[in-house]
Amino acid sequence: IKDGIIEWFDGPEWDDVAAEEFEKAAGEVEAYAKANAIWSDRTGDARAKLRAWADHYGNVVSVTLSHGVDYGFWLEVIQNGRFAIIRPTIEAESRRVTYNAIRRIRYARKMGKV
């Protein structure tokens, strides 16, 4: 697509810059989820095993957040999502993560780093 905006952000040189930002963001997303999970810990496993990581394959860069316990699914859906943390974290953090990646790409482009 050659619309001036997508073309400007498209390309492997920008993928690496975005991937670096998403790697940093993954740690921040994980910390947010652990700090804001509203359930009461019994064993501490559910909170401790929340994980976020960045993936970079092809021209796609993403952050994934998941539970590391078998009952994580139930924390997300029980009582109409009362104990959910995945969706609230995505809603709280996705805009910031995307903005920071775009900001880093703009800076790299301005400075001629890629």
C-alpha positions as CSV (number, residue, x, y, z in Angstrom):
1,I,0.0,0.0,0.0
2,K,1.5,3.3,-1.1
3,D,-0.4,5.8,0.9
4,G,2.4,7.8,2.4
5,I,1.8,6.7,5.9
6,I,2.0,2.9,5.7
7,E,4.9,3.2,3.2
8,W,6.7,5.4,5.7
9,F,6.5,2.9,8.5
10,D,6.9,-0.2,6.3
11,G,10.1,-2.0,5.8
12,P,12.6,-4.3,7.6
13,E,14.7,-1.4,8.8
14,W,11.8,-0.2,10.9
15,D,10.9,-3.7,12.2
16,D,14.1,-3.9,14.2
17,V,13.5,-0.6,15.8
18,A,9.9,-1.5,16.7
19,A,11.1,-5.0,18.0
20,E,13.6,-3.3,20.4
21,E,10.8,-1.2,21.8
22,F,8.4,-4.1,22.1
23,E,11.1,-6.1,24.0
24,K,11.3,-3.3,26.5
25,A,7.5,-3.0,26.6
26,A,7.0,-6.7,27.3
27,G,8.7,-6.3,30.7
28,E,6.5,-3.3,31.5
29,V,3.3,-5.1,30.4
30,E,4.2,-8.1,32.6
31,A,4.9,-5.8,35.6
32,Y,1.6,-4.0,35.0
33,A,-0.3,-7.2,34.9
34,K,1.3,-8.6,38.1
35,A,0.8,-5.3,40.0
36,N,-2.8,-4.9,38.9
37,A,-4.2,-8.4,39.2
38,I,-7.1,-8.0,41.7
39,W,-7.3,-11.6,42.9
40,S,-6.1,-12.6,46.4
41,D,-3.0,-14.8,46.2
42,R,-3.3,-18.2,47.8
43,T,-0.1,-19.8,46.5
44,G,1.2,-16.8,44.5
45,D,1.6,-19.0,41.4
46,A,-1.0,-17.2,39.2
47,R,0.7,-13.8,39.7
48,A,4.2,-15.1,39.5
49,K,3.6,-17.0,36.3
50,L,2.0,-14.2,34.4
51,R,4.4,-13.7,31.4
52,A,4.8,-11.2,28.6
53,W,7.2,-11.5,25.7
54,A,7.9,-9.9,22.4
55,D,7.7,-11.8,19.1
56,H,9.3,-10.6,15.9
57,Y,8.7,-12.8,12.9
58,G,8.6,-11.6,9.3
59,N,7.3,-8.1,9.3
60,V,5.1,-8.6,12.4
61,V,6.1,-7.4,15.9
62,S,3.9,-8.2,18.8
63,V,3.7,-8.5,22.6
64,T,2.0,-11.6,24.1
65,L,0.7,-11.7,27.7
66,S,-0.5,-15.0,29.1
67,H,-1.1,-17.0,32.2
68,G,1.3,-19.7,33.2
69,V,-1.1,-21.7,35.4
70,D,-3.8,-24.1,34.2
71,Y,-6.6,-22.2,35.9
72,G,-5.6,-18.8,34.4
73,F,-8.4,-19.2,31.9
74,W,-10.9,-19.3,34.8
75,L,-9.5,-16.2,36.3
76,E,-10.3,-14.4,33.1
77,V,-13.8,-15.6,32.7
78,I,-15.2,-16.4,36.1
79,Q,-17.9,-14.0,37.5
80,N,-18.1,-12.1,34.2
81,G,-14.3,-11.4,34.2
82,R,-14.2,-10.0,37.7
83,F,-10.7,-11.3,38.1
84,A,-9.5,-10.8,34.6
85,I,-6.1,-9.2,34.0
86,I,-5.2,-9.9,30.4
87,R,-7.9,-7.7,28.7
88,P,-7.5,-4.9,31.2
89,T,-3.8,-4.9,30.7
90,I,-4.2,-4.8,27.0
91,E,-6.7,-2.0,27.2
92,A,-4.4,0.0,29.6
93,E,-1.0,-0.6,27.9
94,S,-1.6,-1.1,24.1
95,R,-1.9,2.5,23.2
96,R,1.3,3.4,25.1
97,V,3.3,0.5,23.6
98,T,2.2,1.4,20.1
99,Y,2.9,5.1,20.6
100,N,6.3,4.4,22.0
101,A,7.2,2.1,19.0
102,I,6.1,4.8,16.5
103,R,8.0,7.4,18.4
104,R,11.2,5.3,18.3
105,I,10.8,4.7,14.6
106,R,10.4,8.5,14.0
107,Y,13.4,9.2,16.1
108,A,15.5,6.6,14.3
109,R,14.4,7.9,11.0
110,K,15.2,11.5,12.0
111,M,18.6,10.6,13.3
112,G,19.4,8.4,10.2
113,K,20.1,5.4,12.4
114,V,18.5,2.9,10.0
